[in-house]
Amino acid sequence: MPANRSCPQWPPALAAEGHGSVCEVSVSFEDVTVDFSREEWQHLDPAQRRLYRDVTLENYSHLCSVGYQVPKPEVIFKLEQGEGPWTLEEETPHQSCSGA
């Protein structure tokens, strides 16, 4: 079943009073990452590449901290080793978050 991404985010005070409903949506790594082609990656300056690396690794870490349990995407291995992410079209199952 597709996730309902249009759930309103009610302020806590209104939600506590019964105004609105609770909405839980599963989030995947693909939902919170940006993919660059090799050409796009080559146009980024070093600071932009570091920012991409830091944000991508942080997002993955956050997903792991809330129980995201799937094989670690190849891009995470590459970024952890200081490589570029441009081979994103192929992911090989490796280690899951629980083993990270």
Summary of the structure (lengths in Angstrom):
residues: 100
radius of gyration: 17.0
end to end distance: 29.2
largest distance: 51.4
contacts: 194
relative contact order: 0.14
helix: 45%
strand: 2%
